[in-house]
Amino acid sequence: METAAFATQISHFTYQTLLNLGISKASAIYLNMGLLLTMVLVLVYVTAVLARKIMLTAAQKFSERTSTQFDDFLIRNSTFRHLAKIVPLIIVVQSLPVVFADFPGWIKPLQTLTDVYTVVLTITIVRALLRSVKDYLKTTDLFKDKPVDSFLQVISIFLYFVGALLIFSLLTGKDVGTFITAMGAASAILLLIFKDTILGFVASIQVTTNDMVRIGDWISMEKYGADGDVTEINLTTVKVQNWDKTITTIPTYNLISDSFKNWRGMQSTGGRRIKRSVHIKISSIKFLSHADLERLSQIQLIKDYLQGKQLEIEAYNQAKGIDKNLLINGRNLTNVGVFRAYASAYLEQNENIHKGLSMMVRQLEPTTTGMPIELYAFANDVRWAYYEQISADIFDHLLAAVRYFDLEVFEHPAADDVRQLSGRPATDKNALYAAIETMKN
């Protein structure tokens, strides 16, 4: 009240001064309004600058003395900068009745505009505060991998909706309840317009509740070509940075309606699966003779295995009275079986294999490409490049070791194979055709 009284005194003083200068009353009214408006604008500018500087300086000093990062996020998201705008707004609101005292018809529309600006400023401040809360929560262990953006967007939409209602009420002079009642009839249209938002909100809740996806998870979703780390989860979309550094955007609801693969379990256990086969040429499989066994006993990894197996098999054959003049009679070791034992022993002593997870070497059903000997184990380093290096080292060794067991790896004939069979240059097509027919037979 004292501020308003002081402003009124200034208005009267400037008006009387103009009259004393010989200016007519009609002109003095407009000039007085212009002078007062200029004074208010200057005062608003000065107070805005001072308030912003004081507010930011105080916030910065306070932030330097605290250990929490929350006040840093408040500064970064311009929360105090927006708060400083309240001071000049108060000056404008208080000065309107004085500046336009001689034009009462202007006061109401201008007050309405200031009320609208107040609503907008309030929403802006709350939004800055919410962004600061979101950024702070992302630094905590509890929320850093949660879709905080989704909930922020929901609150923001609610704020915008409430703000729009208030602005509508201010501009039209109608009660907010009337507008809400009118919107009830258009609810079906609104549901259609905000369908993706509603579905995204429901999906975000389900994703969070069921802990299906976290920020930082590696997910694969072939339908959308996504294979990489989740970088952002918001109300409508999930952003995935693929391994080639491209960005794939997936609708949040599709994480619920479609299937995808989350590799989090692999990363948390510290082991990445190796499931790969060596295809053995079936015609190279044979029983092992005593000479073969003596030669293979020189391989250190399976020396004890061979000695134990030989004693076990010999005891069995003697007990059953087996005639061993033919290797097919009774029990015998095969080169592929010994190779499986060697591969298993090689995995056991490999320091890059996770010993706490499943590990085996198994024989799969023979196919037209040979008999697969599959290695099923887990590398103890889940990083892609290191995992590939571990896998390559293992199979480099096993592929090179195959020949020591008189085994061959199956592979389709190459052009050189055909030329060697034909004994003629590759340009002789008839010879090539004849060689191919020979191989088929």
C-alpha positions in Angstrom: 0.0 0.0 0.0 2.8 2.4 0.8 4.4 1.7 -2.6 1.1 2.4 -4.4 0.7 5.6 -2.4 4.2 6.7 -3.3 3.6 5.9 -6.9 0.4 7.9 -6.8 2.2 10.9 -5.4 4.8 10.7 -8.2 1.9 10.6 -10.7 0.3 13.7 -9.2 3.6 15.5 -9.1 4.5 14.8 -12.7 0.9 15.7 -13.8 1.0 19.1 -11.9 4.5 19.8 -13.2 3.2 19.4 -16.8 0.3 21.7 -16.1 2.6 24.3 -14.6 4.6 24.2 -17.8 1.5 25.4 -19.6 0.6 22.1 -21.2 -3.1 21.5 -21.6 -4.9 19.0 -19.5 -5.7 16.7 -22.4 -2.0 16.6 -23.5 -0.8 16.5 -19.9 -2.7 13.2 -19.4 -1.0 11.4 -22.3 2.4 12.9 -21.5 2.1 12.0 -17.8 1.2 8.4 -18.8 4.2 8.3 -21.2 6.6 9.6 -18.5 5.3 7.2 -15.9 5.5 4.3 -18.3 9.0 5.2 -19.2 10.0 5.4 -15.6 8.4 2.0 -14.9 10.1 0.4 -17.9 13.5 1.7 -16.7 12.8 0.6 -13.2 11.7 -2.9 -14.4 14.9 -3.2 -16.5 17.2 -2.1 -13.7 15.5 -4.3 -11.1 15.5 -7.3 -13.5 19.3 -6.9 -14.1 20.0 -6.4 -10.3 17.7 -9.2 -9.2 19.2 -11.7 -11.7 22.8 -10.7 -10.7 22.1 -10.9 -7.0 20.2 -14.2 -7.3 22.8 -15.9 -9.5 25.7 -14.7 -7.4 24.1 -15.9 -4.2 23.2 -19.2 -5.7 26.7 -19.7 -7.1 28.4 -19.0 -3.7 25.9 -21.3 -2.0 26.6 -24.0 -4.5 30.3 -23.8 -3.9 29.8 -24.4 -0.2 27.6 -27.5 -0.6 28.6 -31.0 -1.5 25.3 -31.9 -3.3 25.0 -31.5 -7.0 21.3 -30.5 -6.9 22.0 -26.8 -6.6 24.4 -27.1 -9.5 21.6 -28.5 -11.6 19.3 -25.7 -10.5 21.8 -23.1 -11.8 22.4 -25.1 -15.0 18.7 -25.3 -15.8 18.2 -21.5 -15.2 15.9 -21.9 -12.2 17.3 -18.9 -10.4 17.3 -16.8 -13.6 13.6 -17.4 -13.9 13.0 -16.7 -10.2 14.6 -13.4 -10.6 11.9 -12.4 -13.0 9.3 -12.3 -10.2 10.7 -9.0 -8.9 10.1 -6.9 -12.0 6.7 -8.7 -12.5 5.6 -7.4 -9.0 6.7 -3.9 -10.0 4.6 -4.1 -13.2 1.5 -5.4 -11.4 1.7 -2.7 -8.7 2.3 0.1 -11.2 -0.4 -0.6 -13.7 -3.2 1.1 -11.7 -1.0 4.2 -11.3 0.4 4.5 -14.8 -3.0 4.1 -16.4 -5.1 5.8 -13.8 -6.4 8.2 -16.4 -7.3 5.3 -18.7 -9.2 2.8 -16.5 -10.4 0.9 -19.6 -6.8 -0.2 -20.2 -6.1 -1.5 -16.8 -8.2 -4.7 -16.9 -6.8 -6.0 -20.2 -3.3 -5.2 -19.1 -3.8 -7.0 -15.8 -5.1 -10.0 -17.7 -2.0 -10.1 -19.7 0.2 -9.9 -16.6 -1.9 -12.7 -15.1 -1.2 -14.8 -18.2 2.5 -14.0 -18.0 2.4 -15.0 -14.3 1.0 -18.4 -15.2 3.6 -18.9 -18.0 6.4 -17.8 -15.6 5.2 -20.2 -12.9 5.1 -23.1 -15.3 8.6 -22.2 -16.5 10.0 -22.1 -13.0 8.4 -25.5 -12.1 9.7 -27.0 -15.4 13.2 -25.8 -14.6 12.9 -27.3 -11.1 11.6 -30.6 -12.5 14.5 -30.7 -15.0 16.9 -30.2 -12.1 15.3 -33.0 -10.1 15.5 -35.3 -13.1 19.2 -34.5 -13.7 20.0 -35.0 -10.0 18.1 -38.3 -9.9 20.1 -39.6 -12.9 23.3 -39.2 -10.8 22.0 -41.5 -8.0 22.4 -45.2 -8.1 18.7 -45.8 -7.5 17.4 -43.8 -10.5 20.3 -43.5 -12.9 19.0 -46.4 -15.1 15.3 -45.6 -14.6 13.1 -43.9 -17.3 12.9 -40.6 -15.3 12.3 -38.7 -18.5 8.9 -40.4 -19.0 7.6 -39.3 -15.7 8.9 -35.8 -16.2 7.1 -35.6 -19.5 3.8 -36.7 -17.9 4.1 -34.0 -15.2 5.0 -31.5 -17.9 1.9 -32.4 -19.9 -0.2 -32.0 -16.8 1.4 -28.6 -16.1 0.7 -27.4 -19.6 -2.8 -28.7 -19.4 -3.5 -26.8 -16.2 -1.7 -23.7 -17.5 -3.8 -23.8 -20.7 -7.0 -24.0 -18.6 -6.0 -21.1 -16.4 -5.0 -19.0 -19.4 -8.3 -19.8 -21.2 -10.2 -18.8 -18.0 -8.2 -15.5 -17.8 -8.7 -14.6 -21.4 -12.4 -15.6 -21.7 -13.5 -14.8 -18.2 -15.2 -18.1 -17.9 -14.9 -20.6 -15.1 -12.4 -23.5 -15.5 -15.1 -26.0 -14.7 -17.1 -24.8 -17.7 -14.2 -25.6 -20.0 -13.6 -29.0 -18.5 -17.3 -29.8 -18.9 -17.1 -28.8 -22.5 -14.1 -31.0 -23.0 -16.0 -34.0 -21.7 -17.9 -34.2 -24.9 -14.7 -34.2 -26.9 -13.0 -36.8 -24.8 -13.0 -39.4 -27.6 -11.2 -36.9 -29.9 -8.7 -36.1 -27.2 -8.0 -39.9 -26.6 -7.3 -40.3 -30.3 -5.0 -37.3 -30.4 -3.1 -38.4 -27.3 -3.2 -42.1 -28.0 0.6 -42.4 -28.4 1.2 -40.4 -25.3 -1.2 -42.5 -23.2 0.2 -45.8 -24.6 3.7 -44.5 -24.0 2.9 -43.5 -20.4 1.4 -47.0 -19.7 4.4 -48.6 -21.3 6.8 -46.5 -19.2 5.1 -47.6 -16.0 5.2 -51.3 -17.1 8.9 -51.0 -18.2 9.8 -49.5 -14.9 7.7 -51.8 -12.7 8.9 -55.0 -14.4 12.4 -53.7 -14.8 12.4 -54.7 -18.4 14.8 -52.0 -19.7 17.2 -49.6 -18.1 19.3 -46.8 -19.5 22.6 -48.3 -20.4 21.2 -51.8 -21.2 22.3 -53.5 -24.4 19.2 -54.6 -26.3 18.5 -56.1 -29.7 15.3 -55.6 -31.6 15.6 -56.9 -35.2 12.2 -55.5 -36.2 13.6 -52.0 -35.9 17.2 -52.7 -36.7 18.2 -51.9 -33.1 21.3 -53.5 -31.6 23.1 -51.4 -29.1 22.9 -49.4 -25.8 19.8 -47.7 -24.5 20.6 -44.0 -24.2 17.2 -42.5 -23.4 13.8 -43.7 -22.3 11.0 -41.0 -22.5 7.3 -41.0 -22.8 6.9 -41.9 -26.4 10.3 -43.3 -27.6 13.3 -45.3 -26.6 16.6 -44.3 -28.2 19.2 -46.9 -28.9 22.7 -46.1 -30.0 23.8 -49.0 -32.3 27.3 -50.3 -32.5 27.9 -48.4 -35.7 27.0 -45.2 -33.7 23.7 -44.8 -35.5 20.6 -44.0 -33.5 17.5 -46.1 -33.6 14.2 -44.8 -32.2 11.7 -47.3 -30.9 8.2 -46.5 -29.7 8.1 -47.1 -26.0 4.9 -49.1 -26.2 6.5 -51.6 -28.7 8.8 -52.8 -25.8 5.6 -54.2 -24.3 3.8 -55.4 -27.5 6.9 -56.8 -29.4 9.7 -59.1 -28.4 13.3 -57.9 -27.9 16.5 -59.3 -26.4 18.1 -57.6 -23.3 21.7 -58.6 -22.8 21.8 -57.2 -19.2 22.0 -60.7 -17.7 25.1 -61.5 -19.7 26.7 -58.3 -18.6 25.8 -58.7 -14.9 27.1 -62.3 -14.8 30.4 -61.3 -16.3 30.3 -64.0 -19.0 29.5 -63.8 -22.7 28.5 -67.0 -24.4 30.6 -68.8 -27.0 28.5 -71.2 -29.1 30.3 -72.2 -32.2 31.1 -75.4 -34.0 33.9 -77.1 -35.9 32.5 -79.2 -38.7 34.4 -82.5 -39.0 34.5 -84.4 -42.3 32.8 -87.7 -41.4 35.0 -89.8 -43.7 38.0 -88.8 -41.5 36.6 -90.3 -38.3 38.2 -93.7 -37.3 39.0 -96.0 -34.4 42.4 -95.4 -32.8 45.1 -98.0 -33.0 47.8 -98.6 -30.3 50.2 -96.6 -32.5 47.7 -93.8 -32.7 47.2 -93.8 -28.9 51.0 -93.8 -28.2 51.4 -90.8 -30.5 48.5 -88.9 -29.0 49.7 -89.6 -25.5 52.5 -87.1 -26.1 49.8 -84.3 -26.0 50.1 -83.1 -22.5 46.4 -82.0 -22.0 45.0 -85.4 -22.7 47.9 -87.7 -21.5 46.2 -88.6 -18.2 42.8 -88.9 -19.9 44.2 -91.4 -22.5 45.9 -93.5 -19.8 42.8 -93.7 -17.7 40.5 -94.5 -20.7 42.9 -97.2 -22.0 42.9 -99.0 -18.7 39.1 -98.7 -18.4 38.6 -100.0 -22.0 41.1 -102.8 -21.7 39.6 -104.0 -18.4 36.1 -104.0 -20.0 37.2 -105.9 -23.1 39.1 -108.5 -21.1 36.1 -109.0 -18.8 33.8 -109.5 -21.8 36.3 -111.7 -23.7 36.3 -109.4 -26.7 38.3 -110.4 -29.7 40.5 -107.4 -30.5 41.9 -108.6 -33.7 39.4 -106.1 -35.2 39.2 -102.7 -33.8 35.5 -102.6 -34.3 35.0 -105.3 -31.6 34.3 -104.2 -28.1 35.0 -100.7 -26.8 37.5 -98.4 -28.6 38.6 -94.9 -28.6 37.9 -92.8 -31.7 39.9 -89.9 -33.0 36.9 -87.5 -32.8 36.1 -88.6 -29.2 39.7 -87.9 -28.2 39.5 -84.6 -30.0 36.4 -83.7 -28.0 38.3 -84.6 -24.8 41.1 -82.4 -25.9 38.8 -79.4 -26.7 37.2 -79.8 -23.3 40.6 -79.9 -21.5 41.7 -76.9 -23.6 38.7 -74.9 -22.3 39.3 -76.0 -18.8 42.8 -74.6 -18.7 42.0 -71.5 -20.7 42.2 -68.5 -18.4 39.8 -66.5 -20.6 36.9 -68.9 -20.0 34.4 -68.2 -17.1 34.7 -71.3 -14.9 31.5 -70.5 -12.9 29.2 -70.9 -15.9 28.2 -73.7 -18.2 31.1 -75.2 -20.2 31.0 -78.3 -22.5 32.0 -79.7 -25.8 29.3 -81.7 -27.5 28.6 -83.6 -30.7 25.6 -82.5 -32.8 23.7 -84.4 -35.3 25.6 -85.0 -38.6 24.5 -82.9 -41.5 25.5 -82.5 -45.2 28.3 -80.3 -44.0 29.9 -82.9 -41.7 29.5 -83.6 -38.0 29.5 -80.5 -35.8 31.6 -80.5 -32.7 30.2 -77.6 -30.7 31.9 -75.6 -28.0 29.5 -74.1 -25.4 31.2 -71.9 -22.9 31.4 -68.3 -21.7 34.2 -65.8 -22.1 35.0 -64.0 -18.9 35.2 -60.6 -20.7 31.9 -59.3 -22.0 33.4 -56.4 -24.0 32.7 -57.0 -27.7 36.3 -56.7 -29.1 37.8 -58.8 -26.3 35.1 -61.4 -26.6 35.7 -61.8 -30.3 39.5 -62.0 -29.7 39.0 -64.8 -27.1 36.7 -66.7 -29.4 39.0 -66.4 -32.4 42.0 -67.5 -30.4 40.2 -70.7 -29.2 39.1 -71.7 -32.7 42.4 -70.8 -34.3 44.0 -73.3 -32.0 41.4 -76.0 -32.4 41.3 -75.8 -36.2 45.1 -76.1 -36.2 44.9 -79.0 -33.8 42.5 -81.1 -35.8 45.1 -82.6 -38.0 47.0 -84.1 -35.0 44.0 -86.4 -34.6 43.9 -87.4 -38.2 40.7 -85.4 -38.6 39.7 -83.1 -41.4 37.5 -80.0 -41.3 34.7 -80.1 -43.8 34.7 -77.4 -46.4 33.1 -77.1 -49.9 35.4 -77.7 -52.8 37.0 -74.5 -54.2 37.9 -73.7 -57.8 41.5 -75.0 -57.2 40.2 -78.3 -56.0 38.2 -78.8 -59.2 41.2 -77.8 -61.3 43.4 -80.3 -59.5 40.9 -83.1 -60.1 40.5 -82.3 -63.8 44.3 -81.9 -64.3 43.5 -79.3 -67.0 43.4 -75.5 -67.2 40.4 -73.8 -65.7 39.4 -72.5 -69.2 38.6 -76.1 -70.3 34.9 -76.1 -69.4 34.3 -79.7 -70.5 37.0 -80.9 -68.1 35.5 -78.9 -65.3 32.0 -80.4 -65.9 33.6 -83.8 -66.0 35.4 -83.3 -62.7 32.3 -82.0 -61.0 30.3 -85.1 -62.1 33.2 -87.3 -60.8 33.0 -85.6 -57.4 29.2 -86.1 -57.3 29.6 -89.8 -58.0 
